[in-house]
């Protein structure tokens, strides 16, 4: 299974999102990651459906929406209408996870579950067959530019083993603290989706070169 790089638009230039997206696409990107934050589940506020809908007008790429919000099921239909192709929710934020995953699939989107660093992978045991994406947070969510927490890579390995043992074909995504210096370690742990923000979009005039460097290693 090929490893896919997903630039996180949280780190992009909000005054020129279309420009940054086009620069990334010119360098071979066809998946983007959106961090939606509500200021309650995480101590930060980012953007929501209006921004995603606006960006959809300028891109045909795959939109992977990571909902760091309380009770995310309130917004599934609006996310679909805004242009989301996949919605990943935090298991810590949704009371009826099984139902929520079914609702995402019913809206013809891929469904994912995200785990905070301290949440054990054992919570996936009963829902793994329902998942298209398992997102392992390598940092505590809410802010970009953090350093990867080392023990989270053990969780990636554990999910890889769980998925292989159950015949599940979910893609394993990782997010937080990923840079050129540790991407091989992250890939060796079993990641399929590599989500990176500041290491791609900074500095702005090197977006294409940053992506090419990632792809050359991957």
N, CA, C and O of each residue as an XYZ file, in Angstrom:
872
protein
N       0.845     -1.196      0.000
C       0.000      0.000      0.000
C       0.880      1.245      0.000
O       1.747      1.396      0.861
N       0.658      2.140     -0.966
C       1.484      3.335     -1.089
C       1.240      4.285      0.076
O       0.124      4.401      0.581
N       2.302      4.960      0.491
C       2.202      5.957      1.545
C       1.847      7.302      0.904
O       2.428      7.683     -0.112
N       0.894      8.013      1.500
C       0.384      9.267      0.944
C       0.706     10.430      1.867
O       0.527     10.337      3.081
N       1.180     11.517      1.291
C       1.479     12.740      2.045
C       0.284     13.675      1.977
O      -0.202     13.996      0.892
N      -0.192     14.116      3.151
C      -1.317     15.042      3.236
C      -0.871     16.333      3.915
O      -0.666     16.340      5.129
N      -0.715     17.417      3.171
C      -0.405     18.693      3.811
C      -1.575     19.160      4.684
O      -2.732     19.113      4.267
N      -1.258     19.606      5.887
C      -2.275     20.133      6.794
C      -2.415     21.633      6.570
O      -1.474     22.397      6.786
N      -3.599     22.042      6.136
C      -3.812     23.438      5.781
C      -3.843     24.375      6.983
O      -3.885     25.594      6.815
N      -3.823     23.822      8.188
C      -3.743     24.669      9.374
C      -2.457     25.493      9.350
O      -2.401     26.580      9.925
N      -1.431     24.977      8.686
C      -0.135     25.658      8.639
C       0.044     26.510      7.391
O       1.082     27.150      7.219
N      -0.967     26.522      6.516
C      -0.867     27.289      5.277
C      -1.090     28.775      5.535
O      -1.466     29.178      6.635
N      -0.853     29.580      4.509
C      -1.069     31.020      4.572
C      -2.552     31.294      4.360
O      -3.045     31.160      3.240
N      -3.273     31.674      5.410
C      -4.727     31.864      5.314
C      -5.098     33.040      4.407
O      -6.241     33.137      3.962
N      -4.158     33.919      4.135
C      -4.442     35.025      3.215
C      -4.278     34.598      1.764
O      -4.605     35.354      0.849
N      -3.765     33.374      1.550
C      -3.543     32.881      0.188
C      -3.675     31.362      0.148
O      -2.787     30.664     -0.343
N      -4.797     30.857      0.671
C      -4.988     29.405      0.709
C      -4.995     28.803     -0.688
O      -4.399     27.749     -0.912
N      -5.660     29.457     -1.625
C      -5.706     28.927     -2.983
C      -4.305     28.836     -3.579
O      -3.977     27.857     -4.249
N      -3.488     29.843     -3.341
C      -2.125     29.826     -3.856
C      -1.302     28.693     -3.274
O      -0.572     28.014     -3.996
N      -1.419     28.487     -1.958
C      -0.665     27.404     -1.315
C      -1.144     26.039     -1.791
O      -0.338     25.129     -1.987
N      -2.457     25.895     -1.976
C      -3.008     24.627     -2.456
C      -2.513     24.332     -3.866
O      -2.108     23.207     -4.161
N      -2.543     25.318     -4.723
C      -2.089     25.105     -6.103
C      -0.596     24.788     -6.146
O      -0.163     23.965     -6.953
N       0.189     25.425     -5.295
C       1.622     25.123     -5.235
C       1.845     23.671     -4.827
O       2.693     22.980     -5.390
N       1.068     23.217     -3.835
C       1.197     21.832     -3.375
C       0.761     20.849     -4.458
O       1.407     19.821     -4.666
N      -0.329     21.164     -5.144
C      -0.819     20.275     -6.195
C       0.173     20.197     -7.357
O       0.334     19.138     -7.963
N       0.826     21.292     -7.663
C       1.838     21.296     -8.723
C       3.025     20.398     -8.360
O       3.732     19.904     -9.238
N       3.231     20.197     -7.060
C       4.324     19.334     -6.604
C       3.883     17.883     -6.440
O       4.661     17.048     -5.979
N       2.634     17.575     -6.816
C       2.178     16.188     -6.812
C       1.198     15.816     -5.722
O       0.881     14.637     -5.564
N       0.705     16.787     -4.960
C      -0.246     16.502     -3.877
C      -1.658     16.358     -4.438
O      -2.089     17.157     -5.269
N      -2.382     15.318     -3.970
C      -3.791     15.176     -4.346
C      -4.678     14.860     -3.144
O      -5.842     14.493     -3.307
N      -4.125     15.002     -1.934
C      -4.867     14.861     -0.680
C      -4.508     16.042      0.222
O      -3.340     16.420      0.321
N      -5.517     16.624      0.882
C      -5.261     17.678      1.859
C      -5.982     17.355      3.164
O      -7.035     16.717      3.171
N      -5.389     17.814      4.272
C      -5.906     17.553      5.617
C      -6.402     18.865      6.217
O      -5.700     19.876      6.196
N      -7.634     18.835      6.757
C      -8.251     20.019      7.358
C      -8.457     19.772      8.854
O      -9.148     18.830      9.241
N      -7.865     20.609      9.680
C      -8.035     20.516     11.128
C      -9.117     21.483     11.572
O      -8.895     22.693     11.617
N     -10.290     20.954     11.900
C     -11.417     21.771     12.341
C     -11.455     21.755     13.865
O     -11.621     20.696     14.471
N     -11.303     22.922     14.486
C     -11.220     23.034     15.947
C     -12.302     23.969     16.473
O     -12.601     24.995     15.863
N     -12.884     23.602     17.611
C     -14.009     24.374     18.140
C     -13.704     25.192     19.387
O     -14.583     25.892     19.888
N     -12.476     25.119     19.901
C     -12.146     25.860     21.114
C     -12.680     25.225     22.389
O     -12.516     25.781     23.475
N     -13.323     24.059     22.267
C     -13.861     23.337     23.425
C     -13.168     21.998     23.586
O     -12.611     21.708     24.645
N     -13.199     21.180     22.545
C     -12.495     19.897     22.621
C     -10.987     20.100     22.659
O     -10.263     19.361     23.328
N     -10.526     21.110     21.934
C      -9.111     21.505     21.972
C      -9.045     23.003     22.264
O      -9.990     23.727     21.950
N      -7.955     23.480     22.854
C      -7.867     24.894     23.247
C      -7.461     25.806     22.099
O      -6.544     26.616     22.233
N      -8.146     25.670     20.973
C      -7.844     26.512     19.828
C      -9.062     26.521     18.908
O      -9.888     25.610     18.962
N      -9.175     27.532     18.076
C     -10.237     27.640     17.092
C      -9.584     27.817     15.726
O      -8.674     28.631     15.576
N     -10.043     27.059     14.730
C      -9.423     27.176     13.411
C     -10.423     27.657     12.376
O     -10.608     28.864     12.217
N     -11.073     26.742     11.668
C     -12.020     27.100     10.614
C     -13.067     26.009     10.525
O     -12.950     24.958     11.156
N     -14.103     26.276      9.723
C     -15.181     25.305      9.603
C     -15.652     25.148      8.173
O     -14.879     25.295      7.226
N     -16.931     24.848      8.030
C     -17.482     24.511      6.724
C     -17.357     25.621      5.679
O     -17.069     25.304      4.525
N     -17.556     26.902      6.007
C     -17.446     27.931      4.964
C     -16.075     27.962      4.289
O     -15.982     28.160      3.078
N     -15.009     27.767      5.073
C     -13.662     27.772      4.492
C     -13.467     26.539      3.603
O     -12.938     26.647      2.497
N     -13.892     25.376      4.087
C     -13.757     24.159      3.291
C     -14.534     24.288      1.979
O     -14.045     23.897      0.919
N     -15.736     24.835      2.058
C     -16.565     25.010      0.860
C     -15.898     25.956     -0.136
O     -15.951     25.726     -1.345
N     -15.284     26.996      0.357
C     -14.597     27.944     -0.519
C     -13.405     27.290     -1.209
O     -13.175     27.500     -2.400
N     -12.652     26.498     -0.452
C     -11.477     25.848     -1.019
C     -11.878     24.789     -2.036
O     -11.170     24.570     -3.018
N     -13.008     24.132     -1.806
C     -13.469     23.109     -2.746
C     -13.649     23.675     -4.155
O     -13.522     22.950     -5.141
N     -13.943     24.962     -4.241
C     -14.145     25.606     -5.543
C     -12.861     25.677     -6.361
O     -12.908     25.822     -7.583
N     -11.713     25.576     -5.690
C     -10.443     25.726     -6.409
C      -9.622     24.444     -6.430
O      -8.484     24.454     -6.898
N     -10.179     23.334     -5.929
C      -9.405     22.096     -5.869
C     -10.309     20.881     -6.026
O     -11.412     20.831     -5.482
N      -9.818     19.908     -6.779
C     -10.497     18.621     -6.926
C      -9.806     17.524     -6.125
O     -10.120     16.346     -6.292
N      -8.876     17.896     -5.265
C      -8.148     16.926     -4.463
C      -9.045     16.287     -3.407
O     -10.163     16.743     -3.167
N      -8.542     15.226     -2.782
C      -9.249     14.525     -1.705
C      -9.160     15.376     -0.446
O      -8.069     15.755     -0.021
N     -10.319     15.676      0.154
C     -10.374     16.501      1.358
C     -10.627     15.605      2.572
O     -11.698     15.016      2.719
N      -9.621     15.520      3.428
C      -9.677     14.715      4.650
C      -9.899     15.668      5.822
O      -9.009     16.445      6.170
N     -11.083     15.608      6.429
C     -11.453     16.557      7.485
C     -11.329     15.897      8.852
O     -11.978     14.889      9.132
N     -10.499     16.472      9.686
C     -10.260     15.992     11.053
C     -11.016     16.909     12.008
O     -10.640     18.066     12.196
N     -12.085     16.385     12.611
C     -12.959     17.190     13.457
C     -12.533     17.102     14.924
O     -12.821     16.121     15.611
N     -11.852     18.129     15.383
C     -11.463     18.235     16.788
C     -12.498     19.090     17.498
O     -12.216     20.196     17.959
N     -13.718     18.539     17.572
C     -14.855     19.277     18.131
C     -15.682     18.352     19.019
O     -15.649     17.130     18.870
N     -16.419     18.954     19.939
C     -17.354     18.196     20.760
C     -18.583     17.794     19.932
O     -19.085     18.587     19.135
N     -19.052     16.584     20.122
C     -20.226     16.067     19.416
C     -20.158     16.333     17.909
O     -21.032     17.009     17.367
N     -19.155     15.823     17.240
C     -18.976     16.121     15.816
C     -20.120     15.657     14.922
O     -20.294     16.184     13.823
N     -20.899     14.683     15.375
C     -21.991     14.175     14.545
C     -23.024     15.243     14.213
O     -23.825     15.059     13.297
N     -23.019     16.347     14.937
C     -23.935     17.446     14.629
C     -23.660     18.056     13.256
O     -24.525     18.722     12.687
N     -22.458     17.830     12.722
C     -22.032     18.571     11.543
C     -21.709     17.697     10.331
O     -21.172     18.208      9.348
N     -22.013     16.415     10.367
C     -21.608     15.531      9.272
C     -22.196     15.956      7.934
O     -21.474     16.043      6.941
N     -23.483     16.219      7.896
C     -24.118     16.579      6.631
C     -23.546     17.883      6.076
O     -23.320     18.009      4.873
N     -23.318     18.842      6.958
C     -22.753     20.114      6.516
C     -21.329     19.927      5.984
O     -20.930     20.596      5.031
N     -20.568     19.023      6.595
C     -19.218     18.744      6.104
C     -19.277     18.117      4.717
O     -18.496     18.471      3.834
N     -20.202     17.190      4.532
C     -20.362     16.575      3.212
C     -20.727     17.632      2.173
O     -20.169     17.658      1.077
N     -21.662     18.494      2.527
C     -22.108     19.526      1.596
C     -21.000     20.540      1.295
O     -20.978     21.141      0.221
N     -20.093     20.723      2.237
C     -18.982     21.658      2.028
C     -17.914     21.074      1.111
O     -17.110     21.813      0.542
N     -17.902     19.731      0.965
C     -16.939     19.117      0.058
C     -16.017     18.096      0.670
O     -15.059     17.671      0.023
N     -16.276     17.686      1.906
C     -15.415     16.687      2.556
C     -15.561     15.324      1.886
O     -16.667     14.903      1.546
N     -14.436     14.642      1.701
C     -14.428     13.271      1.189
C     -14.302     12.258      2.322
O     -14.761     11.122      2.201
N     -13.684     12.672      3.416
C     -13.518     11.811      4.586
C     -13.682     12.664      5.833
O     -13.270     13.823      5.863
N     -14.284     12.084      6.858
C     -14.423     12.762      8.144
C     -13.864     11.848      9.228
O     -14.275     10.695      9.364
N     -12.927     12.379      9.987
C     -12.344     11.656     11.117
C     -12.748     12.361     12.400
O     -12.571     13.572     12.531
N     -13.289     11.603     13.349
C     -13.737     12.159     14.619
C     -12.911     11.565     15.754
O     -12.334     10.487     15.616
N     -12.862     12.263     16.855
C     -12.146     11.753     18.025
C     -13.047     10.833     18.832
O     -14.192     11.172     19.132
N     -12.527      9.681     19.176
C     -13.297      8.752     19.984
C     -13.591      9.356     21.354
O     -14.561      8.974     22.010
N     -12.752     10.300     21.786
C     -12.952     10.947     23.083
C     -14.077     11.991     23.050
O     -14.514     12.461     24.101
N     -14.549     12.356     21.841
C     -15.489     13.471     21.718
C     -16.896     13.068     21.315
O     -17.795     13.909     21.316
N     -17.110     11.804     20.970
C     -18.418     11.362     20.478
C     -18.943     10.238     21.366
O     -18.256      9.238     21.574
N     -20.161     10.401     21.892
C     -20.723      9.424     22.818
C     -21.099      8.128     22.120
O     -20.819      7.048     22.640
N     -21.727      8.210     20.953
C     -22.206      7.019     20.242
C     -21.375      6.828     18.973
O     -21.803      7.180     17.874
N     -20.191      6.268     19.146
C     -19.221      6.190     18.060
C     -19.705      5.296     16.922
O     -19.574      5.661     15.754
N     -20.256      4.144     17.244
C     -20.724      3.223     16.213
C     -21.754      3.901     15.317
O     -21.677      3.813     14.092
N     -22.713      4.575     15.934
C     -23.745      5.276     15.175
C     -23.139      6.385     14.321
O     -23.521      6.570     13.166
N     -22.209      7.108     14.888
C     -21.589      8.208     14.154
C     -20.867      7.714     12.909
O     -20.966      8.335     11.851
N     -20.147      6.616     13.019
C     -19.438      6.068     11.863
C     -20.418      5.647     10.776
O     -20.169      5.858      9.590
N     -21.523      5.055     11.184
C     -22.552      4.659     10.220
C     -23.136      5.876      9.508
O     -23.426      5.820      8.313
N     -23.307      6.971     10.240
C     -23.847      8.183      9.642
C     -22.884      8.773      8.606
O     -23.313      9.263      7.561
N     -21.590      8.722      8.901
C     -20.592      9.216      7.944
C     -20.650      8.405      6.657
O     -20.657      8.963      5.560
N     -20.690      7.089      6.801
C     -20.751      6.222      5.621
C     -22.043      6.433      4.839
O     -22.035      6.388      3.609
N     -23.143      6.661      5.534
C     -24.424      6.876      4.865
C     -24.404      8.138      4.015
O     -25.189      8.265      3.076
N     -23.518      9.069      4.334
C     -23.365     10.302      3.563
C     -22.303     10.160      2.476
O     -21.877     11.148      1.877
N     -21.878      8.911      2.229
C     -20.910      8.594      1.176
C     -19.549      9.238      1.396
O     -18.883      9.662      0.451
N     -19.146      9.303      2.670
C     -17.800      9.758      3.005
C     -17.055      8.621      3.694
O     -17.671      7.736      4.288
N     -15.744      8.648      3.611
C     -14.934      7.703      4.374
C     -14.947      8.126      5.837
O     -15.010      9.315      6.152
N     -14.886      7.134      6.730
C     -15.010      7.395      8.161
C     -13.732      7.042      8.897
O     -13.131      5.993      8.662
N     -13.327      7.931      9.788
C     -12.117      7.689     10.556
C     -12.303      7.979     12.035
O     -13.199      8.721     12.437
N     -11.438      7.377     12.828
C     -11.376      7.626     14.271
C      -9.973      8.105     14.617
O      -8.977      7.527     14.182
N      -9.913      9.177     15.414
C      -8.639      9.700     15.897
C      -8.473      9.380     17.373
O      -9.438      9.383     18.137
N      -7.237      9.103     17.761
C      -6.905      8.812     19.151
C      -5.881      9.818     19.653
O      -4.829     10.001     19.040
N      -6.189     10.471     20.771
C      -5.206     11.322     21.427
C      -4.042     10.478     21.943
O      -4.187      9.267     22.108
N      -2.889     11.100     22.199
C      -1.718     10.323     22.620
C      -1.956      9.383     23.796
O      -1.443      8.264     23.787
N      -2.717      9.800     24.809
C      -2.900      8.979     26.010
C      -4.038      7.969     25.895
O      -4.257      7.191     26.823
N      -4.765      7.962     24.780
C      -5.868      7.014     24.600
C      -5.332      5.687     24.072
O      -4.662      5.676     23.039
N      -5.603      4.573     24.743
C      -5.064      3.278     24.312
C      -5.721      2.785     23.031
O      -6.885      3.083     22.767
N      -4.976      2.035     22.245
C      -5.505      1.517     20.976
C      -6.554      0.434     21.202
O      -7.271      0.070     20.270
N      -6.656     -0.079     22.406
C      -7.642     -1.124     22.696
C      -9.071     -0.650     22.457
O      -9.963     -1.477     22.268
N      -9.313      0.675     22.461
C     -10.671      1.190     22.242
C     -11.149      0.925     20.820
O     -12.336      1.072     20.528
N     -10.234      0.536     19.934
C     -10.593      0.268     18.540
C     -11.094     -1.150     18.311
O     -11.581     -1.467     17.225
N     -10.983     -1.987     19.299
C     -11.205     -3.424     19.115
C     -12.532     -3.737     18.435
O     -12.565     -4.552     17.513
N     -13.617     -3.116     18.862
C     -14.938     -3.465     18.339
C     -15.344     -2.673     17.101
O     -16.311     -3.037     16.431
N     -14.630     -1.608     16.788
C     -15.048     -0.763     15.671
C     -14.076     -0.782     14.495
O     -14.345     -0.162     13.467
N     -12.966     -1.474     14.626
C     -11.955     -1.468     13.571
C     -12.527     -1.845     12.201
O     -12.153     -1.222     11.208
N     -13.424     -2.847     12.107
C     -13.964     -3.188     10.781
C     -14.797     -2.068     10.149
O     -15.041     -2.094      8.943
N     -15.236     -1.083     10.947
C     -16.063      0.003     10.437
C     -15.239      1.177      9.914
O     -15.790      2.132      9.365
N     -13.925      1.106     10.083
C     -13.081      2.267      9.835
C     -12.374      2.225      8.486
O     -11.910      1.178      8.035
N     -12.306      3.396      7.857
C     -11.483      3.590      6.668
C     -10.136      4.201      7.050
O      -9.133      4.003      6.365
N     -10.133      4.952      8.162
C      -8.934      5.654      8.607
C      -8.819      5.541     10.120
O      -9.805      5.711     10.836
N      -7.619      5.256     10.604
C      -7.300      5.370     12.031
C      -6.212      6.426     12.145
O      -5.108      6.248     11.630
N      -6.524      7.522     12.819
C      -5.573      8.620     12.971
C      -4.956      8.585     14.364
O      -5.637      8.777     15.371
N      -3.665      8.339     14.394
C      -2.923      8.346     15.655
C      -2.270      9.716     15.825
O      -1.394     10.097     15.049
N      -2.701     10.444     16.835
C      -2.103     11.745     17.109
C      -0.737     11.543     17.765
O      -0.618     10.865     18.785
N       0.276     12.136     17.168
C       1.639     12.029     17.685
C       1.966     13.170     18.642
O       3.038     13.204     19.245
N       1.021     14.104     18.773
C       1.112     15.206     19.729
C      -0.282     15.403     20.316
O      -1.255     14.861     19.792
N      -0.386     16.160     21.381
C      -1.700     16.522     21.897
C      -2.307     17.559     20.962
O      -1.669     18.573     20.681
N      -3.524     17.331     20.473
C      -4.077     18.173     19.411
C      -4.413     19.579     19.877
O      -4.673     19.832     21.053
N      -4.396     20.487     18.900
C      -4.786     21.854     19.181
C      -3.871     22.898     18.573
O      -4.321     23.989     18.219
N      -2.586     22.577     18.446
C      -1.628     23.550     17.933
C      -0.602     22.859     17.041
O      -0.216     21.718     17.292
N      -0.166     23.559     16.003
C       0.883     23.053     15.148
C       2.254     23.326     15.727
O       2.393     24.063     16.703
N       3.275     22.722     15.116
C       4.653     22.997     15.500
C       5.146     22.281     16.733
O       6.210     22.627     17.246
N       4.408     21.278     17.242
C       4.838     20.551     18.437
C       5.815     19.424     18.080
O       5.927     19.022     16.922
N       6.508     18.933     19.089
C       7.436     17.826     18.910
C       6.710     16.491     19.071
O       5.872     16.331     19.958
N       7.035     15.560     18.222
C       6.445     14.215     18.265
C       6.707     13.548     19.617
O       7.826     13.586     20.128
N       5.664     12.935     20.191
C       5.787     12.193     21.451
C       6.237     10.776     21.117
O       5.497     10.064     20.438
N       7.405     10.331     21.557
C       7.968      9.060     21.096
C       7.078      7.840     21.268
O       7.034      6.998     20.371
N       6.358      7.706     22.393
C       5.592      6.483     22.615
C       4.430      6.326     21.646
O       3.878      5.234     21.507
N       4.058      7.410     20.975
C       2.946      7.304     20.035
C       3.281      6.414     18.844
O       2.380      5.851     18.223
N       4.552      6.281     18.521
C       4.939      5.403     17.416
C       4.673      3.938     17.767
O       4.404      3.130     16.878
N       4.746      3.593     19.043
C       4.384      2.238     19.465
C       2.900      1.985     19.222
O       2.501      0.859     18.924
N       2.086      3.024     19.347
C       0.658      2.884     19.085
C       0.404      2.634     17.597
O      -0.477      1.853     17.238
N       1.173      3.294     16.740
C       1.044      3.061     15.303
C       1.338      1.604     14.989
O       0.605      0.966     14.233
N       2.410      1.077     15.569
C       2.767     -0.329     15.347
C       1.666     -1.261     15.849
O       1.342     -2.258     15.203
N       1.096     -0.930     17.001
C       0.053     -1.777     17.583
C      -1.199     -1.789     16.711
O      -1.815     -2.839     16.529
N      -1.581     -0.630     16.169
C      -2.754     -0.574     15.292
C      -2.485     -1.341     14.005
O      -3.377     -2.009     13.482
N      -1.271     -1.251     13.496
C      -0.912     -1.996     12.287
C      -1.092     -3.488     12.518
O      -1.617     -4.195     11.658
N      -0.661     -3.963     13.667
C      -0.814     -5.380     14.000
C      -2.287     -5.753     14.167
O      -2.715     -6.814     13.712
N      -3.059     -4.883     14.818
C      -4.485     -5.139     14.998
C      -5.192     -5.238     13.653
O      -6.010     -6.132     13.434
N      -4.870     -4.312     12.756
C      -5.519     -4.288     11.450
C      -5.153     -5.523     10.633
O      -6.010     -6.110      9.972
N      -3.896     -5.911     10.678
C      -3.456     -7.092      9.930
C      -4.115     -8.355     10.460
O      -4.504     -9.237      9.694
N      -4.234     -8.432     11.774
C      -4.822     -9.615     12.386
C      -6.306     -9.760     12.141
O      -6.840    -10.869     12.157
N      -6.984     -8.627     11.912
C      -8.435     -8.661     11.728
C      -8.857     -8.612     10.268
O     -10.042     -8.724      9.957
N      -7.892     -8.444      9.375
C      -8.215     -8.325      7.962
C      -8.752     -6.964      7.587
O      -9.264     -6.784      6.482
N      -8.646     -5.995      8.490
C      -9.130     -4.634      8.251
C      -8.198     -3.921      7.271
O      -6.982     -4.113      7.306
N      -8.773     -3.110      6.411
C      -7.981     -2.393      5.413
C      -7.941     -0.891      5.672
O      -7.710     -0.111      4.749
N      -8.161     -0.483      6.907
C      -8.126      0.941      7.243
C      -6.724      1.503      7.016
O      -5.722      0.846      7.296
N      -6.677      2.730      6.504
C      -5.407      3.427      6.376
C      -5.030      3.997      7.741
O      -5.876      4.556      8.439
N      -3.772      3.855      8.116
C      -3.285      4.383      9.383
C      -2.650      5.740      9.117
O      -1.654      5.847      8.401
N      -3.241      6.773      9.704
C      -2.760      8.142      9.532
C      -2.025      8.593     10.795
O      -2.337      8.154     11.902
N      -1.049      9.473     10.605
C      -0.304     10.026     11.742
C      -0.217     11.533     11.562
O      -0.095     12.035     10.445
N      -0.282     12.242     12.679
C      -0.329     13.701     12.624
C       0.365     14.282     13.843
O       0.064     13.914     14.978
N       1.308     15.204     13.593
C       1.947     15.923     14.691
C       3.448     15.737     14.738
O       3.931     14.618     14.910
N       4.183     16.807     14.587
C       5.628     16.762     14.751
C       6.377     16.045     13.657
O       7.530     15.662     13.856
N       5.759     15.850     12.504
C       6.427     15.110     11.425
C       7.270     16.055     10.591
O       6.816     17.121     10.176
N       8.497     15.646     10.355
C       9.428     16.447      9.566
C      10.330     15.507      8.766
O      10.252     14.287      8.916
N      11.165     16.065      7.938
C      12.030     15.240      7.086
C      12.940     14.339      7.917
O      13.282     13.236      7.491
N      13.328     14.805      9.095
C      14.287     14.048      9.909
C      13.687     12.819     10.585
O      14.427     11.940     11.027
N      12.347     12.741     10.675
C      11.762     11.569     11.354
C      10.750     10.812     10.507
O      10.129      9.869     10.997
N      10.569     11.203      9.246
C       9.529     10.568      8.448
C       9.796      9.086      8.214
O       8.853      8.296      8.164
N      11.062      8.692      8.069
C      11.356      7.270      7.872
C      10.967      6.457      9.100
O      10.452      5.346      8.969
N      11.204      6.990     10.275
C      10.833      6.314     11.512
C       9.321      6.153     11.601
O       8.825      5.116     12.040
N       8.592      7.182     11.182
C       7.132      7.140     11.202
C       6.615      6.113     10.196
O       5.692      5.356     10.497
N       7.204      6.086      9.015
C       6.792      5.118      8.004
C       7.107      3.693      8.440
O       6.311      2.782      8.216
N       8.258      3.502      9.057
C       8.637      2.169      9.535
C       7.671      1.651     10.595
O       7.495      0.441     10.741
N       7.047      2.562     11.329
C       6.076      2.155     12.353
C       4.794      1.620     11.723
O       4.042      0.893     12.372
N       4.534      1.980     10.442
C       3.372      1.440      9.752
C       2.386      2.456      9.231
O       1.273      2.088      8.854
N       2.759      3.738      9.196
C       1.826      4.779      8.752
C       1.596      4.713      7.247
O       2.523      4.477      6.474
N       0.337      4.926      6.843
C      -0.044      4.989      5.430
C      -0.305      6.426      4.980
O      -0.015      6.788      3.839
N      -0.853      7.240      5.881
C      -1.114      8.656      5.612
C      -0.172      9.475      6.498
O      -0.206      9.360      7.723
N       0.665     10.299      5.870
C       1.582     11.166      6.597
C       1.042     12.589      6.528
O       0.995     13.185      5.452
N       0.636     13.134      7.666
C       0.079     14.482      7.719
C       1.144     15.424      8.277
O       1.662     15.214      9.374
N       1.457     16.447      7.517
C       2.491     17.394      7.933
C       2.031     18.802      7.603
O       1.375     19.031      6.586
N       2.382     19.748      8.474
C       1.938     21.123      8.287
C       3.066     22.100      8.086
O       3.398     22.450      6.953
N       3.663     22.548      9.182
C       4.679     23.592      9.097
C       5.901     23.145      8.296
O       6.563     23.977      7.675
N       6.212     21.848      8.300
C       7.371     21.369      7.548
C       7.118     21.371      6.045
O       8.048     21.189      5.260
N       5.864     21.575      5.640
C       5.533     21.709      4.221
C       5.332     23.168      3.824
O       5.860     23.615      2.806
N       4.569     23.912      4.630
C       4.149     25.255      4.233
C       5.087     26.363      4.686
O       4.823     27.535      4.415
N       6.166     26.028      5.364
C       7.108     27.050      5.810
C       8.535     26.675      5.376
O       8.980     25.552      5.612
N       9.240     27.607      4.749
C       8.777     28.932      4.329
C       7.889     28.842      3.089
O       7.957     27.876      2.330
N       7.069     29.848      2.902
C       6.035     29.832      1.864
C       6.620     29.666      0.463
O       6.018     29.003     -0.381
N       7.774     30.255      0.209
C       8.333     30.195     -1.145
C       9.027     28.868     -1.438
O       9.597     28.687     -2.515
N       8.979     27.924     -0.463
C       9.617     26.625     -0.678
C       8.631     25.454     -0.571
O       9.047     24.315     -0.360
N       7.333     25.729     -0.715
C       6.325     24.670     -0.582
C       6.606     23.528     -1.556
O       6.621     22.364     -1.157
N       6.827     23.849     -2.819
C       7.067     22.809     -3.818
C       8.311     22.003     -3.485
O       8.302     20.775     -3.568
N       9.389     22.696     -3.105
C      10.633     21.997     -2.770
C      10.466     21.141     -1.525
O      10.986     20.027     -1.474
N       9.748     21.639     -0.515
C       9.527     20.850      0.705
C       8.793     19.555      0.382
O       9.152     18.493      0.892
N       7.771     19.635     -0.458
C       7.006     18.438     -0.822
C       7.873     17.469     -1.610
O       7.817     16.261     -1.383
N       8.659     17.980     -2.521
C       9.539     17.110     -3.304
C      10.551     16.406     -2.412
O      10.907     15.256     -2.669
N      11.019     17.082     -1.369
C      11.944     16.432     -0.428
C      11.251     15.298      0.310
O      11.826     14.222      0.472
N      10.022     15.528      0.759
C       9.255     14.463      1.405
C       9.061     13.297      0.452
O       9.291     12.144      0.816
N       8.637     13.599     -0.770
C       8.375     12.527     -1.724
C       9.637     11.752     -2.089
O       9.576     10.549     -2.343
N      10.763     12.427     -2.116
C      12.013     11.729     -2.459
C      12.381     10.692     -1.405
O      12.968      9.657     -1.719
N      12.028     10.980     -0.142
C      12.281     10.013      0.944
C      11.226      8.919      0.935
O      11.537      7.745      1.134
N       9.971      9.309      0.704
C       8.881      8.346      0.760
C       8.931      7.371     -0.409
O       8.079      6.489     -0.513
